[in-house]
Amino acid sequence: MSTLANTFFGRKEYRIDPKGRIPLSADYYSKLNLSEKNDTIIVTCSPYRNERYLEIFSEDQWEAQQNIIDKMKEGPVKQYFL
């Protein structure tokens, strides 16, 4: 789960390459404690419809997010995240 301790803010403009990849700077990898060559990140859109930002997760952080969603009661809120 995200906390302010592992949250960082910034603005960068990137173009998605022909293979659908986003080239992130090494700064992002170091802030997430990832190696550029060996680790996977998950990039998602904000879950809030009126907010326009991306969220970046390590695989462990993403698994924690999925566990939170899995524990939600069935209904429109949970469906929004799926």
N, C-alpha and C positions, 0 to 999 in steps of 0.2 A: 504494500500500500504506500502511496506517495506521502511524504511528509515535507514540511518546509525545509528540513535539513538536506534533502536530496532534490530540491526543486531549484531550477535556475531559469532565468528569463533572458530573452534576447530576441533579436529579429534578424533574420537572414533571408535572402531571396535565393531560391534554388530552382533549377529546372530539372524535371524528371527526365532521365536519359531514355533512349529507345528500348531498353530492357526493363523499364519501369522502376529504376533505382533512383534514390535521392542521394547525391554525394554530400555527406556530412563532414564537417571539419573535425580534425583531431580533438579540438576542444570539447566537443560533445561526448566523444568516446571517453576522454579522461574524466569528465564530470560524472559519467555513469559507471566509472571503474571498469571499462571494457577495453579489450584489445581491438585494434582496427581490423586485424586479419581473421581472428578466430571466434569472435562473438557475434551473436545475432541481436538485432534490436527490432522492436515492433513500434511502428509509427501509426497512430490513430488520430482521427479527427476528434475534436472536443465532443463530449457526450451532450453538451448543451446546445440546443438549436440556434440560439441567438449569439453564441460565442464563436469566434473564428480563430482557432489556434490548433496546433498539433500537440499531441502528447507522445513522448518517447519513453519506452519501457525496455529494460533488460528482460531476458526470458523469465528470470525469477520474479521480477516485478509484475510482469504480465500474468504469470500464473496466479499471483496473489490477487490481482484485479479480477481474474476469472473466478476465483474462489468466492469473492465477495458477490459477484453477479449470480453465481450458482446458488447462493444462500438466500437470495431475494425471493420474496413471495411472488408466485405467478401473477401476472397482471400487466397493465400497460407500462408501468415503470420498468419492470424487468425486460419486457419486450423491446423497449426503446434501446436498451444496451445490446440487444442481440442482432 
